[in-house]
Amino acid sequence: MAKGKDVRIRVILECTSCVRKGTNKESMGISRYSTQKNRHNTPRQLELRKFCCYCRKHTIHNEIKK
């Protein structure tokens, strides 16, 4: 089987509020999660509410390109 035709792919979710802060002294980094999604069921970018340890609250995490 070809690896490029898999239905489930790995994606990386990145915190949107940490990215906006940029070089803020409060934020020491950017929160990232890795997960899988089904390419057929969710063709658009994945967007989930996850806990960000740098912001210390639940924020929206968007899918980024590898």
mmJSON file of the N, C-alpha and C atoms, coordinates in Angstrom:
{"data_MODEL":{"atom_site":{
"group_PDB":["ATOM","ATOM","ATOM","ATOM","ATOM","ATOM","ATOM","ATOM","ATOM","ATOM","ATOM","ATOM","ATOM","ATOM","ATOM","ATOM","ATOM","ATOM","ATOM","ATOM","ATOM","ATOM","ATOM","ATOM","ATOM","ATOM","ATOM","ATOM","ATOM","ATOM","ATOM","ATOM","ATOM","ATOM","ATOM","ATOM","ATOM","ATOM","ATOM","ATOM","ATOM","ATOM","ATOM","ATOM","ATOM","ATOM","ATOM","ATOM","ATOM","ATOM","ATOM","ATOM","ATOM","ATOM","ATOM","ATOM","ATOM","ATOM","ATOM","ATOM","ATOM","ATOM","ATOM","ATOM","ATOM","ATOM","ATOM","ATOM","ATOM","ATOM","ATOM","ATOM","ATOM","ATOM","ATOM","ATOM","ATOM","ATOM","ATOM","ATOM","ATOM","ATOM","ATOM","ATOM","ATOM","ATOM","ATOM","ATOM","ATOM","ATOM","ATOM","ATOM","ATOM","ATOM","ATOM","ATOM","ATOM","ATOM","ATOM","ATOM","ATOM","ATOM","ATOM","ATOM","ATOM","ATOM","ATOM","ATOM","ATOM","ATOM","ATOM","ATOM","ATOM","ATOM","ATOM","ATOM","ATOM","ATOM","ATOM","ATOM","ATOM","ATOM","ATOM","ATOM","ATOM","ATOM","ATOM","ATOM","ATOM","ATOM","ATOM","ATOM","ATOM","ATOM","ATOM","ATOM","ATOM","ATOM","ATOM","ATOM","ATOM","ATOM","ATOM","ATOM","ATOM","ATOM","ATOM","ATOM","ATOM","ATOM","ATOM","ATOM","ATOM","ATOM","ATOM","ATOM","ATOM","ATOM","ATOM","ATOM","ATOM","ATOM","ATOM","ATOM","ATOM","ATOM","ATOM","ATOM","ATOM","ATOM","ATOM","ATOM","ATOM","ATOM","ATOM","ATOM","ATOM","ATOM","ATOM","ATOM","ATOM","ATOM","ATOM","ATOM","ATOM","ATOM","ATOM","ATOM","ATOM","ATOM","ATOM","ATOM","ATOM","ATOM","ATOM","ATOM","ATOM","ATOM"],
"id":[1,2,3,4,5,6,7,8,9,10,11,12,13,14,15,16,17,18,19,20,21,22,23,24,25,26,27,28,29,30,31,32,33,34,35,36,37,38,39,40,41,42,43,44,45,46,47,48,49,50,51,52,53,54,55,56,57,58,59,60,61,62,63,64,65,66,67,68,69,70,71,72,73,74,75,76,77,78,79,80,81,82,83,84,85,86,87,88,89,90,91,92,93,94,95,96,97,98,99,100,101,102,103,104,105,106,107,108,109,110,111,112,113,114,115,116,117,118,119,120,121,122,123,124,125,126,127,128,129,130,131,132,133,134,135,136,137,138,139,140,141,142,143,144,145,146,147,148,149,150,151,152,153,154,155,156,157,158,159,160,161,162,163,164,165,166,167,168,169,170,171,172,173,174,175,176,177,178,179,180,181,182,183,184,185,186,187,188,189,190,191,192,193,194,195,196,197,198],
"type_symbol":["N","C","C","N","C","C","N","C","C","N","C","C","N","C","C","N","C","C","N","C","C","N","C","C","N","C","C","N","C","C","N","C","C","N","C","C","N","C","C","N","C","C","N","C","C","N","C","C","N","C","C","N","C","C","N","C","C","N","C","C","N","C","C","N","C","C","N","C","C","N","C","C","N","C","C","N","C","C","N","C","C","N","C","C","N","C","C","N","C","C","N","C","C","N","C","C","N","C","C","N","C","C","N","C","C","N","C","C","N","C","C","N","C","C","N","C","C","N","C","C","N","C","C","N","C","C","N","C","C","N","C","C","N","C","C","N","C","C","N","C","C","N","C","C","N","C","C","N","C","C","N","C","C","N","C","C","N","C","C","N","C","C","N","C","C","N","C","C","N","C","C","N","C","C","N","C","C","N","C","C","N","C","C","N","C","C","N","C","C","N","C","C","N","C","C","N","C","C"],
"label_atom_id":["N","CA","C","N","CA","C","N","CA","C","N","CA","C","N","CA","C","N","CA","C","N","CA","C","N","CA","C","N","CA","C","N","CA","C","N","CA","C","N","CA","C","N","CA","C","N","CA","C","N","CA","C","N","CA","C","N","CA","C","N","CA","C","N","CA","C","N","CA","C","N","CA","C","N","CA","C","N","CA","C","N","CA","C","N","CA","C","N","CA","C","N","CA","C","N","CA","C","N","CA","C","N","CA","C","N","CA","C","N","CA","C","N","CA","C","N","CA","C","N","CA","C","N","CA","C","N","CA","C","N","CA","C","N","CA","C","N","CA","C","N","CA","C","N","CA","C","N","CA","C","N","CA","C","N","CA","C","N","CA","C","N","CA","C","N","CA","C","N","CA","C","N","CA","C","N","CA","C","N","CA","C","N","CA","C","N","CA","C","N","CA","C","N","CA","C","N","CA","C","N","CA","C","N","CA","C","N","CA","C","N","CA","C","N","CA","C","N","CA","C","N","CA","C","N","CA","C","N","CA","C"],
"label_alt_id":[null,null,null,null,null,null,null,null,null,null,null,null,null,null,null,null,null,null,null,null,null,null,null,null,null,null,null,null,null,null,null,null,null,null,null,null,null,null,null,null,null,null,null,null,null,null,null,null,null,null,null,null,null,null,null,null,null,null,null,null,null,null,null,null,null,null,null,null,null,null,null,null,null,null,null,null,null,null,null,null,null,null,null,null,null,null,null,null,null,null,null,null,null,null,null,null,null,null,null,null,null,null,null,null,null,null,null,null,null,null,null,null,null,null,null,null,null,null,null,null,null,null,null,null,null,null,null,null,null,null,null,null,null,null,null,null,null,null,null,null,null,null,null,null,null,null,null,null,null,null,null,null,null,null,null,null,null,null,null,null,null,null,null,null,null,null,null,null,null,null,null,null,null,null,null,null,null,null,null,null,null,null,null,null,null,null,null,null,null,null,null,null,null,null,null,null,null,null],
"label_comp_id":["MET","MET","MET","ALA","ALA","ALA","LYS","LYS","LYS","GLY","GLY","GLY","LYS","LYS","LYS","ASP","ASP","ASP","VAL","VAL","VAL","ARG","ARG","ARG","ILE","ILE","ILE","ARG","ARG","ARG","VAL","VAL","VAL","ILE","ILE","ILE","LEU","LEU","LEU","GLU","GLU","GLU","CYS","CYS","CYS","THR","THR","THR","SER","SER","SER","CYS","CYS","CYS","VAL","VAL","VAL","ARG","ARG","ARG","LYS","LYS","LYS","GLY","GLY","GLY","THR","THR","THR","ASN","ASN","ASN","LYS","LYS","LYS","GLU","GLU","GLU","SER","SER","SER","MET","MET","MET","GLY","GLY","GLY","ILE","ILE","ILE","SER","SER","SER","ARG","ARG","ARG","TYR","TYR","TYR","SER","SER","SER","THR","THR","THR","GLN","GLN","GLN","LYS","LYS","LYS","ASN","ASN","ASN","ARG","ARG","ARG","HIS","HIS","HIS","ASN","ASN","ASN","THR","THR","THR","PRO","PRO","PRO","ARG","ARG","ARG","GLN","GLN","GLN","LEU","LEU","LEU","GLU","GLU","GLU","LEU","LEU","LEU","ARG","ARG","ARG","LYS","LYS","LYS","PHE","PHE","PHE","CYS","CYS","CYS","CYS","CYS","CYS","TYR","TYR","TYR","CYS","CYS","CYS","ARG","ARG","ARG","LYS","LYS","LYS","HIS","HIS","HIS","THR","THR","THR","ILE","ILE","ILE","HIS","HIS","HIS","ASN","ASN","ASN","GLU","GLU","GLU","ILE","ILE","ILE","LYS","LYS","LYS","LYS","LYS","LYS"],
"label_asym_id":["A","A","A","A","A","A","A","A","A","A","A","A","A","A","A","A","A","A","A","A","A","A","A","A","A","A","A","A","A","A","A","A","A","A","A","A","A","A","A","A","A","A","A","A","A","A","A","A","A","A","A","A","A","A","A","A","A","A","A","A","A","A","A","A","A","A","A","A","A","A","A","A","A","A","A","A","A","A","A","A","A","A","A","A","A","A","A","A","A","A","A","A","A","A","A","A","A","A","A","A","A","A","A","A","A","A","A","A","A","A","A","A","A","A","A","A","A","A","A","A","A","A","A","A","A","A","A","A","A","A","A","A","A","A","A","A","A","A","A","A","A","A","A","A","A","A","A","A","A","A","A","A","A","A","A","A","A","A","A","A","A","A","A","A","A","A","A","A","A","A","A","A","A","A","A","A","A","A","A","A","A","A","A","A","A","A","A","A","A","A","A","A","A","A","A","A","A","A"],
"label_entity_id":["1","1","1","1","1","1","1","1","1","1","1","1","1","1","1","1","1","1","1","1","1","1","1","1","1","1","1","1","1","1","1","1","1","1","1","1","1","1","1","1","1","1","1","1","1","1","1","1","1","1","1","1","1","1","1","1","1","1","1","1","1","1","1","1","1","1","1","1","1","1","1","1","1","1","1","1","1","1","1","1","1","1","1","1","1","1","1","1","1","1","1","1","1","1","1","1","1","1","1","1","1","1","1","1","1","1","1","1","1","1","1","1","1","1","1","1","1","1","1","1","1","1","1","1","1","1","1","1","1","1","1","1","1","1","1","1","1","1","1","1","1","1","1","1","1","1","1","1","1","1","1","1","1","1","1","1","1","1","1","1","1","1","1","1","1","1","1","1","1","1","1","1","1","1","1","1","1","1","1","1","1","1","1","1","1","1","1","1","1","1","1","1","1","1","1","1","1","1"],
"label_seq_id":[1,1,1,2,2,2,3,3,3,4,4,4,5,5,5,6,6,6,7,7,7,8,8,8,9,9,9,10,10,10,11,11,11,12,12,12,13,13,13,14,14,14,15,15,15,16,16,16,17,17,17,18,18,18,19,19,19,20,20,20,21,21,21,22,22,22,23,23,23,24,24,24,25,25,25,26,26,26,27,27,27,28,28,28,29,29,29,30,30,30,31,31,31,32,32,32,33,33,33,34,34,34,35,35,35,36,36,36,37,37,37,38,38,38,39,39,39,40,40,40,41,41,41,42,42,42,43,43,43,44,44,44,45,45,45,46,46,46,47,47,47,48,48,48,49,49,49,50,50,50,51,51,51,52,52,52,53,53,53,54,54,54,55,55,55,56,56,56,57,57,57,58,58,58,59,59,59,60,60,60,61,61,61,62,62,62,63,63,63,64,64,64,65,65,65,66,66,66],
"pdbx_PDB_ins_code":[null,null,null,null,null,null,null,null,null,null,null,null,null,null,null,null,null,null,null,null,null,null,null,null,null,null,null,null,null,null,null,null,null,null,null,null,null,null,null,null,null,null,null,null,null,null,null,null,null,null,null,null,null,null,null,null,null,null,null,null,null,null,null,null,null,null,null,null,null,null,null,null,null,null,null,null,null,null,null,null,null,null,null,null,null,null,null,null,null,null,null,null,null,null,null,null,null,null,null,null,null,null,null,null,null,null,null,null,null,null,null,null,null,null,null,null,null,null,null,null,null,null,null,null,null,null,null,null,null,null,null,null,null,null,null,null,null,null,null,null,null,null,null,null,null,null,null,null,null,null,null,null,null,null,null,null,null,null,null,null,null,null,null,null,null,null,null,null,null,null,null,null,null,null,null,null,null,null,null,null,null,null,null,null,null,null,null,null,null,null,null,null,null,null,null,null,null,null],
"Cartn_x":[0.833,0.0,0.875,0.387,1.132,0.896,1.954,1.822,1.129,1.182,0.576,-0.944,-1.54,-2.989,-3.687,-3.018,-3.646,-4.781,-5.822,-6.977,-6.679,-6.05,-5.726,-4.319,-4.219,-2.923,-2.62,-1.343,-0.934,-0.919,-1.422,-1.433,-0.89,-0.415,0.088,-0.825,-1.295,-2.153,-1.314,-1.446,-0.648,-1.573,-1.23,-2.04,-2.053,-3.236,-3.335,-2.986,-3.268,-2.976,-1.485,-0.753,0.703,1.406,0.907,1.51,1.337,0.19,-0.072,0.797,1.114,1.91,3.322,3.865,5.198,6.283,6.968,8.098,7.673,6.532,6.058,6.844,7.225,8.015,7.196,5.853,5.007,4.988,4.932,4.856,6.267,6.578,7.911,8.009,6.889,6.928,5.572,5.438,4.193,3.711,2.462,1.876,1.524,1.95,1.655,1.193,0.201,-0.301,-0.204,0.028,-0.02,-1.187,-1.897,-3.063,-3.235,-4.29,-4.604,-5.978,-6.167,-7.495,-7.777,-9.052,-9.487,-9.607,-8.868,-8.819,-10.17,-10.95,-12.242,-13.316,-13.328,-14.356,-14.087,-12.831,-12.477,-11.445,-11.896,-10.943,-10.342,-11.06,-10.549,-9.59,-9.012,-8.094,-8.834,-8.175,-8.745,-8.565,-9.579,-9.542,-10.197,-9.415,-9.911,-9.566,-10.395,-10.089,-9.293,-8.045,-7.152,-6.558,-5.968,-5.336,-3.929,-3.605,-2.272,-1.57,-0.446,0.262,0.982,1.253,1.918,0.928,-0.273,-1.321,-2.069,-1.985,-2.668,-4.197,-4.71,-6.155,-6.447,-7.716,-8.131,-8.215,-7.527,-7.512,-7.748,-7.948,-8.16,-6.806,-6.688,-5.47,-5.817,-5.067,-5.291,-4.253,-4.621,-3.716,-2.67,-1.404,-0.342,0.259,0.96,1.627,2.91,3.292,4.519,5.728],
"Cartn_y":[-1.187,0.0,1.247,2.26,3.515,4.335,4.947,5.728,7.06,7.584,8.877,8.847,7.67,7.546,7.192,7.284,6.951,7.907,7.395,8.216,9.053,8.44,9.149,9.73,11.042,11.703,12.378,12.562,13.254,14.752,15.496,16.955,17.528,18.759,19.464,20.645,20.776,21.887,22.882,24.174,25.212,26.274,26.763,27.751,29.065,29.628,30.873,32.093,32.068,33.253,33.372,32.274,32.33,32.87,32.507,32.96,34.461,34.987,36.422,37.236,36.68,37.427,37.673,36.702,36.864,36.833,37.951,38.005,38.572,38.177,38.633,37.909,38.62,38.024,37.032,37.203,36.291,34.898,34.848,33.578,33.056,31.881,31.309,30.455,30.139,29.302,29.216,28.256,28.051,26.637,26.529,25.23,24.5,23.229,22.417,21.037,20.518,19.169,18.435,17.139,16.338,15.37,15.184,14.317,13.774,13.004,12.474,12.943,13.077,13.405,12.567,12.371,11.646,12.629,12.386,13.31,13.436,12.371,12.393,13.11,12.934,13.543,15.02,15.407,16.799,17.293,17.706,18.175,19.545,20.348,21.673,21.565,22.709,22.734,22.419,21.671,21.282,22.41,22.665,23.734,23.209,23.089,22.538,23.444,23.377,24.076,23.146,23.519,22.708,23.592,22.963,23.714,24.117,25.4,25.93,26.154,25.468,25.585,26.931,27.604,28.901,30.035,29.943,30.932,30.6,29.352,28.824,28.914,28.644,28.608,27.823,27.518,26.826,27.839,27.553,28.439,27.617,28.298,27.634,27.272,26.024,25.53,25.2,25.75,25.506,24.548,23.873,22.965,23.778,23.336,23.986,22.974,23.475,22.592,22.073,20.862,20.258,20.86],
"Cartn_z":[0.0,0.0,0.0,-0.667,-0.73,0.53,1.051,2.276,2.028,0.824,0.518,0.455,0.389,0.241,1.54,2.674,3.948,4.253,4.869,5.218,6.458,7.471,8.706,8.608,8.869,8.803,10.135,10.428,11.645,11.398,12.386,12.302,13.606,13.536,14.717,14.977,16.225,16.634,17.414,17.085,17.723,18.314,19.509,20.209,19.43,19.226,18.461,19.3,20.596,21.414,21.707,21.826,22.032,20.789,19.613,18.361,18.222,18.623,18.506,19.445,20.612,21.587,21.086,20.338,19.776,20.827,21.05,21.985,23.326,23.819,25.117,26.217,27.268,28.343,29.163,29.208,29.97,29.334,28.028,27.324,27.057,27.592,27.431,26.171,25.539,24.341,23.686,22.785,22.057,22.342,22.766,23.083,21.79,21.689,20.511,20.934,20.222,20.413,19.086,19.121,17.901,18.019,16.923,16.893,15.486,15.269,13.948,13.535,12.221,11.713,10.481,10.207,9.03,7.883,6.817,5.687,4.982,4.959,4.266,5.081,6.392,7.237,7.516,7.641,7.934,6.924,5.733,4.717,5.051,5.837,6.209,7.387,7.762,8.894,10.183,11.046,12.325,13.328,14.132,15.138,16.412,17.49,18.748,19.911,20.966,22.218,23.109,23.395,24.215,25.307,26.321,27.397,26.985,27.167,26.877,28.213,28.419,29.697,29.812,28.704,28.749,29.04,28.476,28.753,30.045,30.479,31.662,31.546,30.35,30.129,28.849,28.635,27.424,26.286,25.191,24.028,22.769,21.66,20.382,19.785,19.379,18.727,17.292,16.32,14.897,14.354,13.295,12.613,11.845,11.928,11.16,10.196,9.197,8.25,8.844,8.472,8.989,8.339],
"occupancy":[1.0,1.0,1.0,1.0,1.0,1.0,1.0,1.0,1.0,1.0,1.0,1.0,1.0,1.0,1.0,1.0,1.0,1.0,1.0,1.0,1.0,1.0,1.0,1.0,1.0,1.0,1.0,1.0,1.0,1.0,1.0,1.0,1.0,1.0,1.0,1.0,1.0,1.0,1.0,1.0,1.0,1.0,1.0,1.0,1.0,1.0,1.0,1.0,1.0,1.0,1.0,1.0,1.0,1.0,1.0,1.0,1.0,1.0,1.0,1.0,1.0,1.0,1.0,1.0,1.0,1.0,1.0,1.0,1.0,1.0,1.0,1.0,1.0,1.0,1.0,1.0,1.0,1.0,1.0,1.0,1.0,1.0,1.0,1.0,1.0,1.0,1.0,1.0,1.0,1.0,1.0,1.0,1.0,1.0,1.0,1.0,1.0,1.0,1.0,1.0,1.0,1.0,1.0,1.0,1.0,1.0,1.0,1.0,1.0,1.0,1.0,1.0,1.0,1.0,1.0,1.0,1.0,1.0,1.0,1.0,1.0,1.0,1.0,1.0,1.0,1.0,1.0,1.0,1.0,1.0,1.0,1.0,1.0,1.0,1.0,1.0,1.0,1.0,1.0,1.0,1.0,1.0,1.0,1.0,1.0,1.0,1.0,1.0,1.0,1.0,1.0,1.0,1.0,1.0,1.0,1.0,1.0,1.0,1.0,1.0,1.0,1.0,1.0,1.0,1.0,1.0,1.0,1.0,1.0,1.0,1.0,1.0,1.0,1.0,1.0,1.0,1.0,1.0,1.0,1.0,1.0,1.0,1.0,1.0,1.0,1.0,1.0,1.0,1.0,1.0,1.0,1.0,1.0,1.0,1.0,1.0,1.0,1.0],
"B_iso_or_equiv":[0.0,0.0,0.0,0.0,0.0,0.0,0.0,0.0,0.0,0.0,0.0,0.0,0.0,0.0,0.0,0.0,0.0,0.0,0.0,0.0,0.0,0.0,0.0,0.0,0.0,0.0,0.0,0.0,0.0,0.0,0.0,0.0,0.0,0.0,0.0,0.0,0.0,0.0,0.0,0.0,0.0,0.0,0.0,0.0,0.0,0.0,0.0,0.0,0.0,0.0,0.0,0.0,0.0,0.0,0.0,0.0,0.0,0.0,0.0,0.0,0.0,0.0,0.0,0.0,0.0,0.0,0.0,0.0,0.0,0.0,0.0,0.0,0.0,0.0,0.0,0.0,0.0,0.0,0.0,0.0,0.0,0.0,0.0,0.0,0.0,0.0,0.0,0.0,0.0,0.0,0.0,0.0,0.0,0.0,0.0,0.0,0.0,0.0,0.0,0.0,0.0,0.0,0.0,0.0,0.0,0.0,0.0,0.0,0.0,0.0,0.0,0.0,0.0,0.0,0.0,0.0,0.0,0.0,0.0,0.0,0.0,0.0,0.0,0.0,0.0,0.0,0.0,0.0,0.0,0.0,0.0,0.0,0.0,0.0,0.0,0.0,0.0,0.0,0.0,0.0,0.0,0.0,0.0,0.0,0.0,0.0,0.0,0.0,0.0,0.0,0.0,0.0,0.0,0.0,0.0,0.0,0.0,0.0,0.0,0.0,0.0,0.0,0.0,0.0,0.0,0.0,0.0,0.0,0.0,0.0,0.0,0.0,0.0,0.0,0.0,0.0,0.0,0.0,0.0,0.0,0.0,0.0,0.0,0.0,0.0,0.0,0.0,0.0,0.0,0.0,0.0,0.0,0.0,0.0,0.0,0.0,0.0,0.0],
"pdbx_formal_charge":[null,null,null,null,null,null,null,null,null,null,null,null,null,null,null,null,null,null,null,null,null,null,null,null,null,null,null,null,null,null,null,null,null,null,null,null,null,null,null,null,null,null,null,null,null,null,null,null,null,null,null,null,null,null,null,null,null,null,null,null,null,null,null,null,null,null,null,null,null,null,null,null,null,null,null,null,null,null,null,null,null,null,null,null,null,null,null,null,null,null,null,null,null,null,null,null,null,null,null,null,null,null,null,null,null,null,null,null,null,null,null,null,null,null,null,null,null,null,null,null,null,null,null,null,null,null,null,null,null,null,null,null,null,null,null,null,null,null,null,null,null,null,null,null,null,null,null,null,null,null,null,null,null,null,null,null,null,null,null,null,null,null,null,null,null,null,null,null,null,null,null,null,null,null,null,null,null,null,null,null,null,null,null,null,null,null,null,null,null,null,null,null,null,null,null,null,null,null],
"auth_seq_id":[1,1,1,2,2,2,3,3,3,4,4,4,5,5,5,6,6,6,7,7,7,8,8,8,9,9,9,10,10,10,11,11,11,12,12,12,13,13,13,14,14,14,15,15,15,16,16,16,17,17,17,18,18,18,19,19,19,20,20,20,21,21,21,22,22,22,23,23,23,24,24,24,25,25,25,26,26,26,27,27,27,28,28,28,29,29,29,30,30,30,31,31,31,32,32,32,33,33,33,34,34,34,35,35,35,36,36,36,37,37,37,38,38,38,39,39,39,40,40,40,41,41,41,42,42,42,43,43,43,44,44,44,45,45,45,46,46,46,47,47,47,48,48,48,49,49,49,50,50,50,51,51,51,52,52,52,53,53,53,54,54,54,55,55,55,56,56,56,57,57,57,58,58,58,59,59,59,60,60,60,61,61,61,62,62,62,63,63,63,64,64,64,65,65,65,66,66,66],
"auth_comp_id":["MET","MET","MET","ALA","ALA","ALA","LYS","LYS","LYS","GLY","GLY","GLY","LYS","LYS","LYS","ASP","ASP","ASP","VAL","VAL","VAL","ARG","ARG","ARG","ILE","ILE","ILE","ARG","ARG","ARG","VAL","VAL","VAL","ILE","ILE","ILE","LEU","LEU","LEU","GLU","GLU","GLU","CYS","CYS","CYS","THR","THR","THR","SER","SER","SER","CYS","CYS","CYS","VAL","VAL","VAL","ARG","ARG","ARG","LYS","LYS","LYS","GLY","GLY","GLY","THR","THR","THR","ASN","ASN","ASN","LYS","LYS","LYS","GLU","GLU","GLU","SER","SER","SER","MET","MET","MET","GLY","GLY","GLY","ILE","ILE","ILE","SER","SER","SER","ARG","ARG","ARG","TYR","TYR","TYR","SER","SER","SER","THR","THR","THR","GLN","GLN","GLN","LYS","LYS","LYS","ASN","ASN","ASN","ARG","ARG","ARG","HIS","HIS","HIS","ASN","ASN","ASN","THR","THR","THR","PRO","PRO","PRO","ARG","ARG","ARG","GLN","GLN","GLN","LEU","LEU","LEU","GLU","GLU","GLU","LEU","LEU","LEU","ARG","ARG","ARG","LYS","LYS","LYS","PHE","PHE","PHE","CYS","CYS","CYS","CYS","CYS","CYS","TYR","TYR","TYR","CYS","CYS","CYS","ARG","ARG","ARG","LYS","LYS","LYS","HIS","HIS","HIS","THR","THR","THR","ILE","ILE","ILE","HIS","HIS","HIS","ASN","ASN","ASN","GLU","GLU","GLU","ILE","ILE","ILE","LYS","LYS","LYS","LYS","LYS","LYS"],
"auth_asym_id":["A","A","A","A","A","A","A","A","A","A","A","A","A","A","A","A","A","A","A","A","A","A","A","A","A","A","A","A","A","A","A","A","A","A","A","A","A","A","A","A","A","A","A","A","A","A","A","A","A","A","A","A","A","A","A","A","A","A","A","A","A","A","A","A","A","A","A","A","A","A","A","A","A","A","A","A","A","A","A","A","A","A","A","A","A","A","A","A","A","A","A","A","A","A","A","A","A","A","A","A","A","A","A","A","A","A","A","A","A","A","A","A","A","A","A","A","A","A","A","A","A","A","A","A","A","A","A","A","A","A","A","A","A","A","A","A","A","A","A","A","A","A","A","A","A","A","A","A","A","A","A","A","A","A","A","A","A","A","A","A","A","A","A","A","A","A","A","A","A","A","A","A","A","A","A","A","A","A","A","A","A","A","A","A","A","A","A","A","A","A","A","A","A","A","A","A","A","A"],
"auth_atom_id":["N","CA","C","N","CA","C","N","CA","C","N","CA","C","N","CA","C","N","CA","C","N","CA","C","N","CA","C","N","CA","C","N","CA","C","N","CA","C","N","CA","C","N","CA","C","N","CA","C","N","CA","C","N","CA","C","N","CA","C","N","CA","C","N","CA","C","N","CA","C","N","CA","C","N","CA","C","N","CA","C","N","CA","C","N","CA","C","N","CA","C","N","CA","C","N","CA","C","N","CA","C","N","CA","C","N","CA","C","N","CA","C","N","CA","C","N","CA","C","N","CA","C","N","CA","C","N","CA","C","N","CA","C","N","CA","C","N","CA","C","N","CA","C","N","CA","C","N","CA","C","N","CA","C","N","CA","C","N","CA","C","N","CA","C","N","CA","C","N","CA","C","N","CA","C","N","CA","C","N","CA","C","N","CA","C","N","CA","C","N","CA","C","N","CA","C","N","CA","C","N","CA","C","N","CA","C","N","CA","C","N","CA","C","N","CA","C","N","CA","C","N","CA","C","N","CA","C","N","CA","C"],
"pdbx_PDB_model_num":[1,1,1,1,1,1,1,1,1,1,1,1,1,1,1,1,1,1,1,1,1,1,1,1,1,1,1,1,1,1,1,1,1,1,1,1,1,1,1,1,1,1,1,1,1,1,1,1,1,1,1,1,1,1,1,1,1,1,1,1,1,1,1,1,1,1,1,1,1,1,1,1,1,1,1,1,1,1,1,1,1,1,1,1,1,1,1,1,1,1,1,1,1,1,1,1,1,1,1,1,1,1,1,1,1,1,1,1,1,1,1,1,1,1,1,1,1,1,1,1,1,1,1,1,1,1,1,1,1,1,1,1,1,1,1,1,1,1,1,1,1,1,1,1,1,1,1,1,1,1,1,1,1,1,1,1,1,1,1,1,1,1,1,1,1,1,1,1,1,1,1,1,1,1,1,1,1,1,1,1,1,1,1,1,1,1,1,1,1,1,1,1,1,1,1,1,1,1]
}}}
